[in-house]
Each structure stands twice: as structure tokens, then as C-alpha cells.
Amino acid sequence: MNTQSKIEWTERTWNPTVGCTKISQGCKHCYAETMALRLKAMGVRGYEDGFGLTLIPERLNEPLGRRKPTVYFVNSMSDLFHEKVPFAYIDQVFEVMREARQHTFQVLTKRAERIARFCRTRSIPANVWLGVSVENRKQGVPRIDFLRKIDVCVRFLSIEPLLEDLGELDLQDIHWVIVGGESGKKARPMHQSWVTSIKHQCDSAGVAFFFKQWGAWGSDGLRRSKKANGRNLGGRIWDDMPTCIDCV
């Protein structure tokens, strides 16, 4: 099932797997888990096991049926590089992405070591972007070095939820950075200084910067609705997208 997405930096989602397990602080209040349990209660096919990892091979060819060039976020409800997803199945996902050359596919993972191992012996199609989640210094920042080693047209960081000041980042060979705060009733606050530090580093390194949301907490440190907090940073919306002259 591929659906139109409300995620600001993509157009549609495609979930050939669903479900996951938590491995870091960024997973603590996982939106996908909450949604999966809701879909299970509604009887939606594919979510019979709730948030348990489930491969759904009947969804593999869905992007091939859409001719209009589209930006797809792959596995918004899972992690394609979860330890229980066989490389043979991941190969099938990548083969579909290779064949659907009219689309752009964004693959995001917290399993940076596993994605680096997978890509070590495979060529990545030019229409596939690879990214890692970076929520904090201890668990998130080390993933960047694994991503940097992968030969791919676009490498990106999803710094959401941003849980602390990340300090100085090495953005060499990184093309795009997305930053966002956490949403939900138990959301942890994000400080404006953490965001502006990343923004300045992106400017210095020539990296495209996309500010996704404040989340449940505003730039003034007060808790408000997501709608009230919005995406404004320093008086404007930052929605830069990556460019790569080699993506042909």
C-alpha cells in the first residue's frame, strides 16, 4: 500500500515491510508504533501483528504501477534494514527501485552498520537516496560515519527528534539535513540553539537544510499545539532539497 504522505519532505510512502523494534532514544515515542496499533484495531491488512516486523511481498511492485514521477519515502512504518529483514528481500526492494527509474526513493534507517554492510557489495541506483537518523550524540552521530562510506548519489540525515545539542558535526559528503522536534503528549523539548547550530553548520558545509517542525514545543520553550508551533525558524521556512550533478 503506497499512500500520499503528510511528511513535509516527501510525496508518498511505500511500505514493503511494516513493524520494528526499538533500539535507541529516538525510538522511545515512535509514531509508527502508535499508528500500527491503531491500524491493527481497525483490521487493516498487514497489521495483524500490530508493530511486529512483517514482510509484505505483495506490496513490492506498487511503485511500478505509478507512472507520474514521485518522491517515495520507503518504509515510513518500519526500518528496511531491521536485523530480521533478509538481504535477499532487501535486494528485491532495491530491484524495484532500480526498475522504477521515474521515481525518487528515500531510504532512512537507524541500522547504519547493516546498511553499510549491504551496500558494500552492491551498486545503488541513482534514483535512491540513503539516510540515517541522528537523534543524539551517543547513538545517532556515529551513524553518520557509516553512511559516509556508502557510494550513493544523495546521503541525508534525519535529525528528528532532535534530543540534545549535537555539537560539531562532520558533514563531509552529506548532501541534505532534515531537522525536527518531537510531537505527541510525551514529547521531549527541542531548543532553538540546537537547531540554529545545525543550520549554521549546514551553511558552512554547503549542505541543503530542511526544517520540518518544532513539534510539541515552540522555539520559546513553551508547549503548544503542533499547528501553532509550525515550521518557522528565524522568520522563514527552510525547505531546501538536495541536488547532485551525478544523479543521471
C-alpha positions as CSV (number, residue, x, y, z in Angstrom):
1,M,0.0,0.0,0.0
2,N,1.5,3.3,-1.1
3,T,-0.2,6.4,0.1
4,Q,0.0,10.2,-0.2
5,S,2.2,11.4,2.7
6,K,1.8,14.3,5.2
7,I,5.5,14.2,5.8
8,E,6.8,17.5,4.5
9,W,9.9,16.3,2.8
10,T,8.4,13.5,0.7
11,E,5.3,12.9,-1.5
12,R,4.2,9.3,-0.9
13,T,5.1,6.4,1.3
14,W,5.7,2.8,0.3
15,N,5.9,0.1,3.0
16,P,7.0,-3.3,1.7
17,T,7.6,-4.1,5.4
18,V,5.9,-2.8,8.5
19,G,6.8,-3.0,12.2
20,C,10.0,-2.6,14.0
21,T,11.8,-2.9,17.4
22,K,13.2,0.0,19.4
23,I,17.0,0.4,19.5
24,S,17.7,3.9,20.7
25,Q,16.3,7.0,22.5
26,G,14.9,8.3,19.2
27,C,12.5,5.3,19.2
28,K,11.0,6.0,22.6
29,H,7.8,7.6,21.4
30,C,7.6,6.1,17.9
31,Y,4.8,7.5,15.9
32,A,4.8,4.4,13.6
33,E,4.1,2.1,16.6
34,T,1.1,4.1,17.7
35,M,-0.2,4.2,14.2
36,A,0.4,0.4,13.7
37,L,-1.6,-0.5,16.8
38,R,-4.4,1.8,15.6
39,L,-4.4,0.1,12.2
40,K,-4.5,-3.3,13.8
41,A,-7.6,-2.3,15.8
42,M,-9.2,-1.2,12.5
43,G,-8.4,-4.6,10.9
44,V,-6.1,-3.1,8.2
45,R,-4.3,-5.9,6.3
46,G,-0.6,-6.1,7.1
47,Y,-1.0,-5.0,10.7
48,E,-2.4,-8.3,12.1
49,D,0.7,-8.4,14.3
50,G,0.5,-4.8,15.3
51,F,4.0,-3.3,15.3
52,G,5.7,-6.7,14.9
53,L,8.0,-6.9,12.0
54,T,6.1,-8.1,8.9
55,L,7.3,-8.6,5.3
56,I,4.6,-7.8,2.8
57,P,5.9,-9.0,-0.6
58,E,2.6,-8.3,-2.4
59,R,3.4,-4.6,-2.0
60,L,6.8,-4.9,-3.7
61,N,5.6,-3.8,-7.2
62,E,3.4,-1.0,-6.2
63,P,5.7,1.9,-7.4
64,L,5.9,0.2,-10.8
65,G,2.2,0.9,-11.3
66,R,2.6,4.7,-10.9
67,R,3.9,6.5,-14.0
68,K,4.0,10.0,-12.6
69,P,7.5,10.8,-11.2
70,T,7.1,10.7,-7.4
71,V,9.3,11.0,-4.4
72,Y,8.7,8.0,-2.2
73,F,9.7,7.5,1.5
74,V,10.4,3.8,1.8
75,N,9.2,2.1,4.9
76,S,7.7,5.0,6.9
77,M,6.2,2.3,9.1
78,S,9.3,0.2,9.6
79,D,13.1,0.1,9.1
80,L,14.1,-1.7,5.8
81,F,17.4,-2.7,7.4
82,H,16.0,-4.3,10.5
83,E,18.0,-7.3,11.5
84,K,15.2,-9.7,10.7
85,V,14.7,-8.4,7.1
86,P,16.8,-10.8,4.9
87,F,19.3,-9.2,2.5
88,A,17.5,-11.3,-0.2
89,Y,14.3,-9.4,0.5
90,I,16.1,-6.0,0.6
91,D,17.6,-6.9,-2.8
92,Q,14.0,-7.3,-4.2
93,V,13.1,-3.8,-2.8
94,F,16.2,-2.3,-4.5
95,E,15.5,-4.1,-7.7
96,V,12.0,-2.5,-7.8
97,M,13.6,0.9,-7.1
98,R,16.1,0.4,-9.9
99,E,13.4,-0.5,-12.4
100,A,11.1,2.4,-11.4
101,R,13.6,5.0,-12.6
102,Q,10.9,7.7,-13.0
103,H,10.7,7.9,-9.1
104,T,13.0,9.0,-6.4
105,F,13.2,6.8,-3.3
106,Q,14.3,7.9,0.2
107,V,15.5,5.1,2.4
108,L,16.1,6.0,6.1
109,T,17.5,3.7,8.8
110,K,18.8,3.6,12.3
111,R,20.7,0.4,11.4
112,A,23.7,2.2,9.9
113,E,26.2,-0.6,10.2
114,R,23.8,-3.0,8.5
115,I,23.0,-0.7,5.6
116,A,26.8,-0.1,5.1
117,R,27.4,-3.8,5.0
118,F,24.6,-4.3,2.5
119,C,25.8,-1.6,0.2
120,R,29.5,-2.7,0.3
121,T,28.9,-5.4,-2.4
122,R,26.1,-3.7,-4.3
123,S,25.6,-0.7,-6.6
124,I,22.9,1.7,-5.5
125,P,20.6,3.1,-8.2
126,A,21.0,6.9,-8.9
127,N,17.3,7.5,-8.0
128,V,17.8,6.1,-4.5
129,W,18.8,8.4,-1.6
130,L,20.1,6.9,1.6
131,G,19.8,8.4,5.1
132,V,20.4,7.7,8.8
133,S,18.5,9.0,11.8
134,V,20.6,11.2,14.2
135,E,18.7,12.0,17.4
136,N,21.6,12.4,19.9
137,R,25.4,12.2,20.3
138,K,25.8,8.7,21.7
139,Q,23.6,6.7,19.3
140,G,22.8,9.0,16.4
141,V,26.1,10.8,15.5
142,P,28.2,7.6,15.0
143,R,25.7,6.5,12.3
144,I,27.0,9.4,10.0
145,D,30.4,7.7,9.5
146,F,28.7,4.5,8.3
147,L,26.6,6.5,5.8
148,R,29.6,8.5,4.5
149,K,31.3,5.3,3.4
150,I,28.4,4.3,1.0
151,D,28.7,5.1,-2.7
152,V,25.3,6.8,-3.3
153,C,24.2,9.9,-5.1
154,V,22.5,11.5,-2.1
155,R,23.3,10.9,1.6
156,F,21.0,12.6,4.1
157,L,20.5,12.9,7.9
158,S,17.1,12.9,9.6
159,I,17.7,14.7,12.8
160,E,14.3,14.1,14.3
161,P,13.5,14.1,17.1
162,L,16.5,16.3,18.0
163,L,17.0,15.4,21.6
164,E,20.1,17.4,22.5
165,D,22.8,19.7,21.3
166,L,24.8,17.6,18.8
167,G,27.9,19.7,19.0
168,E,30.2,19.9,15.9
169,L,29.1,17.6,13.1
170,D,31.3,16.2,10.3
171,L,29.1,16.9,7.3
172,Q,31.6,16.0,4.6
173,D,29.9,14.1,1.8
174,I,26.5,14.7,3.3
175,H,24.0,16.3,0.9
176,W,20.9,17.0,3.0
177,V,19.9,17.5,6.6
178,I,16.4,17.4,8.0
179,V,15.7,18.7,11.5
180,G,12.6,18.4,13.6
181,G,11.3,18.3,17.1
182,E,9.2,15.6,18.7
183,S,5.4,15.5,18.6
184,G,2.9,13.9,20.9
185,K,1.8,14.1,24.6
186,K,5.1,12.8,25.9
187,A,7.3,14.8,23.5
188,R,10.7,15.9,24.7
189,P,11.6,19.6,24.1
190,M,13.9,20.8,21.4
191,H,15.9,24.1,22.0
192,Q,16.3,26.7,19.3
193,S,20.0,26.9,19.8
194,W,20.4,23.2,18.9
195,V,18.6,23.8,15.6
196,T,20.5,27.0,14.7
197,S,23.8,25.4,15.4
198,I,23.0,22.7,12.9
199,K,21.7,25.3,10.4
200,H,24.9,27.3,10.6
201,Q,27.0,24.1,10.1
202,C,25.0,23.2,7.0
203,D,25.5,26.7,5.6
204,S,29.3,26.4,6.2
205,A,29.4,23.0,4.6
206,G,27.1,23.8,1.6
207,V,24.6,21.2,2.8
208,A,20.8,21.6,2.0
209,F,18.8,22.3,5.2
210,F,15.2,21.4,5.7
211,F,13.4,22.4,8.9
212,K,10.5,20.0,9.3
213,Q,8.7,21.1,12.5
214,W,9.0,22.4,16.1
215,G,6.8,19.6,17.3
216,A,5.1,19.9,20.6
217,W,7.4,22.6,21.9
218,G,7.9,26.0,20.5
219,S,11.1,28.0,20.0
220,D,10.3,29.9,23.2
221,G,10.4,26.7,25.2
222,L,6.6,26.6,25.7
223,R,4.4,23.7,24.9
224,R,1.8,24.4,22.3
225,S,0.0,22.5,19.5
226,K,2.0,21.4,16.5
227,K,-0.1,23.7,14.3
228,A,0.7,26.7,16.5
229,N,4.5,25.9,16.5
230,G,4.7,25.4,12.8
231,R,7.9,25.3,10.8
232,N,9.1,28.9,11.1
233,L,12.8,29.3,12.0
234,G,14.3,32.7,12.2
235,G,11.4,34.3,10.4
236,R,11.1,31.9,7.4
237,I,10.5,28.4,6.2
238,W,13.6,26.3,5.4
239,D,12.8,23.6,2.9
240,D,15.9,23.2,0.8
241,M,16.3,19.9,-1.1
242,P,19.5,18.2,-2.2
243,T,21.0,18.4,-5.6
244,C,23.5,16.0,-7.1
245,I,25.0,16.6,-10.6
246,D,25.8,12.8,-10.8
247,C,22.2,11.7,-10.4
248,V,21.6,10.9,-14.0
